[in-house]
Amino acid sequence: MLLRDKATLAKELHQASSYISSLEGKCYEANSTSLELLTTVRDLESEVETLKAYIIDLKSRIAVYIPIKNDTIDKKLAEYINNYPDR
């Protein structure tokens, strides 16, 4: 009877060890995935900031003066006004 109990305990110990080992593997995979996702989020946050700066730059370039169609002089005047550095 003692021999059977010992064998049963050894079997249960082996099963528990295998289960713990598989959980550790899953935990490692989850941590690796989390790290990859955090890296991606940081990269995307950086890209968002770059795009925000680009949008602000584009907004500052919006035409102040819109010329009348088919008027060459007015188009040149609009080009001068919209490209003037101190506008």
Secondary structure, 3 states (H helix, E strand, C coil): CHHHHHHHHHHHHHHHHHHHHHHHHHHHHHHHHHHHHHHHHHHHHHHHHHHHHHHHHHHHCCCCCCCCCCCHHHHHHHHHHHHCCCC
